[in-house]
């Protein structure tokens, strides 16, 4: 029956050991790529959003992170009063403002 299955024999040679510096350099390269492709752009976006939220003032037209368009009527330390049209006002947290839009985008009807 031995002619159907080839017999496996263990080899006497030990495992080849590579240079440990190559492994460390590879890990360092992975960390650097991770930083430049993921971490740095995210912190840049967070900084830009924080500057935009700190610069909010009355009369700015904004879109919230939920997609609601409105005009800022009052700015407090943590909250913003947003006129969304038809006499309706929303009180939202400042950091819930997603982006500024050009003036004239919002029309109160």
Protein Blocks (a to p, Z undefined) as FASTA:
>chain_A
ZZmpccddddfbdcddddfklmmmmmmmmmmmmmmmmmmmmmmmmmmmmmmmmmgcehia
cddfkopacddfbdcfkbccddebjhiacdddfklpmbdcdehkaccZZ
